[in-house]
Amino acid sequence: MFVKRRIPVLAALAALVPLALSACSGGTEAPAQPSGPVTLTWWHNGTTDPIKTVWEKVVADYQKAHPEVTIKAQPLQNEDFGTKVPLALQSAEPPDIYQSWGAGDLASQITSGKVADITGDTKSWIEQATGKFGEKWQVDGKQYGVPFTQHFVGFWYRKDLFQQAGITTPPKTMDELNAAVTALKAKGLAPISVGGKDRWPDAFYFNYFAIRECSTAVLQQSVKAVKLEDPCWTKAGQDLKNFLATEPFQTGFAGTPAQQGAGSSAGLVANGKAAMELQGDWEPGTMSSLTEDKDLESKVGWFPFPSVAGGQGDPAAVLGGGDGYACTTRASKACTAFLQYLVSEPVQTELSAKGTGLPVNAVAAKALKTDVLRQVYDYGTKAPYLQMYFDRAFPTAVGAALNDAVANMFAGQGTPEGIVTAVNQAAAGNK
């Protein structure tokens, strides 16, 4: 069993470079910061354990080490951020710290004028703490947020259900995945669960087919231009249509939530009601809170999205992203100091040990709690190319249009050409 190296939080804090709240800021002239004690409101998506308890401990430890700072955490459901953050950024009192997924989503948010440029306050430590991954929270070379975990998407599967269906090795090609679907159906098992109610799990499939069909150069150019012109995008939609025709998902998938309750897509896998789910590395932590099965960990495996015959994409490229936080302008220096703590070795080690995500601080990877999480971490960090989820890589409205169009196809109402058209029309309207 891998032995975790634990570091007492307060002792580690004392060894950190002092988090000076009066550090210089970067970018345009920042508004005056609060003097004296400061209260920070913090919106995060840690609504269930294990991360809920981790964040509660982080707040308690940070406040003990920094008595001049009070943090009022407000956990929100993951799916609520898409509507609540834009509204909050238009209000007079947005949260001081809020969950951010970076890239185009963050670029859309900074137009509100409420998101702080924290370049100056992070430049002395962010690369050491987050590597090159921190650049995903930059816009035009300026830092507007800090990631605390990185994520890679692949198939989580029940080894026991695969064995029941006579599947001896995880699928490596689409033909093998289709054969696995057929074998599982023959045993009366739901091959794959998907949380269609939340739309973004549907989009993972189109995302991956695009990554397999389109070259890295095309992916990068298309994201930069916010325009889908290459025929590979339509081919990806056709791949998705063909896959949907095999009817691989559970009955009623369009109304199934992704993570809420035992009947969610994650809960179906956790309770042995479905054999697979295409999800991020957060899946084990999510599943553990949705089942009474204490042996679940030993029953779950992982494999990357299969190769697609004839595709121009790198078959080892990975879809992913990360969780992070952005600061609003009212108390950005205090906020940035807190974010520095979140990417410090003690907090990153605690997050890794509890199975809440993959660390951005490489020194904490040794604390990942299971072999399968270490497998995902190694695969993702060594992948030749990481494509951020398209609904985050594109501006918010464009990403939402893509997810809607893919969901329509899942509902039997869309076309491959319709996905491309929806994205391009949304991009034209976003300019």
C-alpha positions in Angstrom: 0.0 0.0 0.0 1.3 3.4 -0.9 2.3 5.3 2.2 1.2 8.9 2.3 3.7 11.5 3.5 1.6 13.8 5.7 2.8 17.3 6.6 1.2 19.2 9.5 -0.7 22.1 8.0 0.3 24.8 10.5 3.9 23.8 10.6 4.0 23.9 6.8 2.4 27.3 6.8 5.1 28.6 9.0 7.7 27.5 6.5 6.0 29.1 3.6 7.0 32.4 2.2 4.9 34.9 4.1 1.7 35.6 2.2 2.0 39.4 2.2 -1.4 41.0 1.7 0.3 44.2 0.6 2.1 42.7 -2.3 2.2 44.7 -5.5 -0.5 44.0 -8.1 -0.2 43.5 -11.8 -2.2 44.8 -14.8 -4.3 47.9 -14.6 -4.5 50.0 -11.4 -6.4 47.9 -8.8 -9.1 49.4 -6.6 -8.2 50.2 -3.0 -8.0 47.0 -0.8 -9.7 46.6 2.6 -7.5 47.7 5.5 -7.4 45.8 8.7 -9.4 42.5 9.2 -11.1 41.2 6.0 -13.9 38.8 5.4 -13.8 36.7 2.1 -16.9 35.1 0.7 -15.9 31.8 -1.1 -18.1 30.0 -3.6 -17.0 26.4 -4.3 -18.6 23.2 -5.5 -17.6 21.0 -2.6 -21.1 20.0 -1.6 -20.3 16.4 -0.6 -17.5 14.5 1.1 -14.6 14.0 0.8 -13.9 17.5 -0.5 -16.6 19.2 1.6 -14.7 18.2 4.8 -11.3 19.0 3.2 -12.5 22.6 2.5 -13.9 23.0 6.0 -10.5 22.0 7.4 -8.7 24.3 5.0 -10.8 27.3 6.2 -10.3 26.4 9.9 -6.5 26.0 9.4 -6.1 29.2 7.4 -8.1 31.3 9.8 -6.1 30.0 12.7 -2.8 31.0 10.9 -4.3 34.3 9.7 -6.6 35.7 12.4 -7.1 38.9 10.4 -8.9 36.8 7.7 -12.4 35.4 8.0 -13.6 33.1 5.2 -17.3 32.5 4.7 -17.6 29.4 2.4 -20.8 28.9 0.4 -20.9 25.5 -1.3 -23.0 25.4 -4.5 -24.0 22.6 -6.8 -21.6 22.3 -9.7 -24.3 22.9 -12.3 -25.4 26.1 -10.6 -22.2 28.0 -11.4 -23.1 28.5 -15.0 -26.0 30.8 -14.1 -25.1 32.2 -10.7 -21.5 33.4 -11.5 -22.5 35.6 -14.5 -25.4 37.1 -12.4 -23.1 37.7 -9.4 -20.5 39.4 -11.6 -23.2 41.9 -12.6 -24.2 42.6 -9.1 -22.8 45.1 -6.6 -21.4 42.4 -4.3 -20.0 39.4 -6.1 -18.2 36.7 -4.1 -14.6 37.4 -3.3 -13.5 34.0 -4.5 -15.4 31.8 -6.9 -15.0 28.5 -8.7 -13.5 29.0 -12.2 -12.6 26.6 -15.0 -10.4 29.0 -16.8 -9.8 29.5 -20.5 -12.7 30.9 -22.6 -15.1 30.7 -19.7 -12.9 33.0 -17.7 -12.3 35.3 -20.7 -16.0 35.9 -20.9 -16.2 36.7 -17.2 -13.5 39.3 -17.1 -15.6 41.5 -19.4 -17.7 42.3 -16.3 -14.9 44.4 -14.9 -15.3 42.5 -11.6 -12.6 39.9 -12.0 -9.2 40.8 -10.6 -6.0 40.8 -12.6 -3.7 38.9 -10.1 -0.6 38.7 -12.3 1.6 40.7 -10.0 0.5 38.9 -6.8 1.1 35.4 -8.3 4.1 35.7 -10.5 6.7 34.8 -7.8 5.1 31.4 -7.1 2.5 30.2 -9.6 4.7 28.4 -12.0 6.5 26.5 -9.3 3.2 25.5 -7.7 1.1 24.7 -10.8 3.6 24.2 -13.6 2.5 25.3 -17.1 -1.1 24.3 -16.2 -1.6 27.7 -14.5 -1.5 29.3 -17.9 -5.0 27.9 -18.6 -6.2 30.6 -16.1 -4.6 33.4 -18.1 -6.2 35.7 -20.6 -4.0 37.6 -23.0 -1.0 36.7 -20.8 -2.5 38.0 -17.6 -3.3 35.8 -14.6 -7.0 35.9 -13.6 -7.2 32.7 -11.6 -5.3 29.8 -10.1 -6.1 26.1 -10.6 -6.0 23.7 -7.6 -6.6 20.4 -9.4 -6.2 19.1 -12.9 -8.6 16.6 -14.5 -8.4 14.0 -17.2 -11.4 12.3 -18.7 -11.7 8.6 -19.5 -13.9 5.5 -19.0 -14.4 4.3 -15.4 -15.7 0.7 -15.4 -16.8 -2.1 -13.1 -14.3 -4.9 -13.3 -16.8 -7.3 -11.9 -19.4 -6.5 -14.5 -16.9 -6.8 -17.3 -16.0 -10.2 -16.0 -19.7 -11.2 -16.0 -19.9 -10.3 -19.6 -16.7 -12.1 -20.6 -14.7 -8.9 -21.3 -11.2 -9.7 -20.4 -9.4 -6.4 -21.3 -10.5 -2.8 -21.5 -11.4 -1.7 -25.0 -8.6 0.1 -27.0 -10.5 0.8 -30.2 -14.1 1.8 -31.0 -14.7 -1.6 -32.5 -13.7 -3.2 -29.2 -15.9 -0.7 -27.2 -18.9 -1.5 -29.5 -18.2 -5.2 -28.9 -18.2 -4.6 -25.1 -21.5 -2.8 -25.3 -23.0 -5.8 -27.1 -21.6 -8.3 -24.6 -22.9 -6.3 -21.6 -26.4 -6.0 -23.2 -26.4 -9.8 -23.7 -26.1 -10.2 -19.9 -28.9 -7.7 -19.3 -26.5 -5.0 -18.0 -26.6 -1.3 -18.9 -23.3 -0.9 -20.7 -22.7 2.8 -20.1 -24.4 5.4 -17.9 -24.6 9.1 -18.8 -26.0 12.1 -17.0 -27.9 13.5 -19.9 -29.9 15.9 -17.8 -26.8 18.0 -17.1 -25.7 18.1 -20.8 -22.0 18.4 -20.2 -21.5 14.6 -19.8 -23.0 14.2 -23.3 -20.5 16.7 -24.7 -17.6 14.6 -23.5 -18.4 12.2 -26.3 -18.4 14.8 -29.1 -15.3 16.3 -27.5 -13.4 13.0 -27.7 -14.5 12.1 -31.2 -13.3 15.5 -32.3 -9.9 15.0 -30.5 -9.6 11.6 -32.3 -10.7 12.9 -35.7 -9.0 16.4 -35.8 -5.2 16.9 -35.8 -3.7 18.9 -32.9 -3.0 21.8 -35.2 -6.7 21.9 -36.3 -7.9 21.7 -32.7 -5.6 24.6 -31.6 -6.5 26.8 -34.6 -10.3 26.2 -34.2 -10.2 27.1 -30.6 -8.2 30.2 -31.3 -10.5 31.3 -34.1 -13.6 30.1 -32.4 -14.8 28.6 -35.6 -15.3 25.0 -36.8 -14.3 24.8 -40.5 -12.4 21.6 -41.0 -14.4 18.6 -42.1 -13.1 16.6 -39.1 -15.6 18.4 -36.9 -18.6 17.0 -38.9 -16.9 13.6 -39.0 -16.8 13.7 -35.2 -20.5 14.4 -35.2 -21.1 11.4 -37.5 -19.0 9.2 -35.2 -21.2 10.3 -32.3 -24.3 9.6 -34.3 -23.1 6.1 -35.2 -22.2 5.4 -31.5 -25.6 6.6 -30.3 -27.2 4.2 -32.8 -25.8 1.3 -30.8 -28.0 2.4 -27.9 -25.2 2.1 -25.3 -26.8 4.0 -22.4 -29.2 3.3 -19.6 -32.9 3.6 -20.0 -34.0 7.2 -19.4 -30.5 8.7 -19.7 -31.8 12.0 -20.9 -33.4 12.7 -17.5 -30.6 11.3 -15.4 -28.4 13.8 -13.4 -24.7 13.3 -13.4 -23.8 13.3 -9.8 -26.8 13.8 -7.5 -28.1 10.8 -5.8 -27.8 7.0 -6.1 -29.8 7.1 -9.3 -27.4 9.5 -11.0 -25.1 8.3 -13.7 -22.2 8.1 -11.2 -24.5 6.4 -8.7 -25.5 3.7 -11.3 -21.9 2.7 -11.7 -21.2 2.9 -8.0 -24.1 0.5 -7.2 -23.4 -1.9 -10.1 -26.4 -0.8 -12.2 -24.2 0.2 -15.1 -20.8 -1.0 -16.3 -19.1 2.2 -17.5 -19.2 6.0 -17.4 -17.1 8.5 -19.4 -16.1 10.9 -16.7 -13.2 12.8 -15.1 -10.8 11.6 -12.3 -13.3 13.0 -9.7 -15.5 10.0 -10.3 -14.2 7.7 -7.5 -14.7 10.4 -4.9 -18.2 11.1 -6.4 -19.2 7.5 -6.5 -18.0 6.8 -2.9 -20.6 9.2 -1.6 -23.4 7.5 -3.5 -23.2 3.9 -2.4 -23.0 1.8 0.8 -20.5 -0.5 -1.0 -17.3 -0.4 1.1 -15.5 -2.6 -1.5 -16.2 -0.3 -4.4 -12.6 0.9 -4.8 -11.4 -2.7 -5.6 -14.1 -3.1 -8.2 -13.4 0.0 -10.3 -10.9 0.4 -13.2 -10.1 3.0 -15.8 -9.1 3.1 -19.5 -8.6 6.0 -21.9 -11.0 6.9 -24.7 -10.5 4.4 -27.5 -8.8 5.2 -30.8 -10.9 6.0 -33.9 -9.9 4.3 -37.2 -8.8 6.8 -39.8 -8.8 9.8 -37.4 -6.2 12.5 -37.8 -5.9 13.2 -34.1 -3.2 11.7 -31.8 -4.8 8.6 -30.3 -3.0 9.3 -27.0 -4.3 12.9 -26.7 -6.5 13.5 -23.7 -9.5 15.6 -22.8 -9.4 17.4 -19.6 -9.3 20.7 -17.7 -9.2 21.6 -14.1 -10.8 23.3 -11.1 -9.6 26.6 -9.9 -10.6 29.9 -8.4 -10.7 33.5 -9.5 -10.7 36.6 -7.3 -13.0 39.6 -7.7 -11.6 43.1 -7.2 -12.8 44.1 -3.7 -10.2 42.1 -1.7 -8.1 40.5 -4.4 -4.8 40.6 -2.4 -6.3 38.6 0.5 -8.0 36.3 -2.0 -4.7 35.7 -3.9 -2.9 34.9 -0.6 -5.5 32.3 0.1 -5.2 30.8 -3.4 -1.4 30.5 -2.8 -2.2 28.4 0.3 -4.6 26.1 -1.8 -1.7 25.2 -4.1 0.9 24.7 -1.3 2.2 21.2 -0.6 0.2 20.5 2.6 -3.2 21.4 1.0 -2.4 19.7 -2.3 -1.2 16.6 -0.4 -4.5 16.5 1.6 -6.5 16.8 -1.6 -4.6 14.0 -3.2 -4.8 11.7 -0.2 -8.6 12.1 0.0 -9.1 11.4 -3.7 -10.7 14.7 -4.5 -8.7 15.3 -7.7 -5.3 15.3 -9.3 -2.8 17.8 -7.9 -1.4 20.7 -9.8 1.5 20.8 -7.5 3.6 17.9 -8.6 5.1 17.2 -5.2 1.7 16.1 -4.0 1.2 13.4 -6.6 2.9 10.8 -4.3 -0.1 11.1 -2.0 -2.7 9.9 -4.6 -4.7 7.4 -2.7 -5.1 4.6 -5.2 -3.2 2.9 -8.0 -6.0 3.8 -10.5 -5.7 7.5 -9.7 -2.0 7.3 -10.2 -2.6 5.6 -13.5 -4.9 8.4 -14.6 -2.4 11.0 -13.4 0.5 9.4 -15.2 -1.5 9.0 -18.4 -2.7 12.6 -18.4 0.5 14.3 -17.4 2.4 12.3 -20.1 -0.2 12.7 -22.8 1.2 14.4 -26.0 -1.6 16.9 -26.0 -4.3 18.0 -23.5 -7.4 19.5 -25.0 -9.5 21.5 -22.5 -13.2 20.7 -22.6 -14.6 22.7 -25.5 -17.4 24.3 -23.4 -14.6 25.8 -21.3 -12.1 26.4 -24.1 -14.6 28.4 -26.1 -16.3 31.6 -24.8 -19.2 30.8 -22.4 -22.0 31.3 -24.9 -20.3 29.3 -27.6 -19.5 26.4 -25.2 -23.2 26.4 -24.1 -24.3 26.3 -27.7 -22.1 23.3 -28.4 -23.4 21.4 -25.3 -27.0 22.2 -26.3 -26.4 20.9 -29.9 -24.8 17.7 -28.6 -27.7 17.2 -26.2 -30.1 17.6 -29.0 -28.3 14.8 -30.9 -28.5 12.6 -27.8 -32.2 13.2 -27.8 -32.5 12.1 -31.4 -33.2 15.6 -32.8 -29.8 16.8 -34.0 -27.3 16.2 -36.8 -23.6 16.3 -37.2 -23.8 19.4 -39.4 -26.1 20.9 -36.8 -23.5 20.8 -34.1 -21.0 22.6 -36.3 -23.6 25.2 -37.4 -24.7 25.9 -33.8 -21.1 26.6 -32.7 -20.3 28.8 -35.6 -23.5 30.8 -35.3 -23.0 31.3 -31.5 -19.4 32.4 -32.2 -20.6 35.0 -34.8 -23.2 36.3 -32.3 -20.6 36.5 -29.6 -18.3 38.9 -31.5 
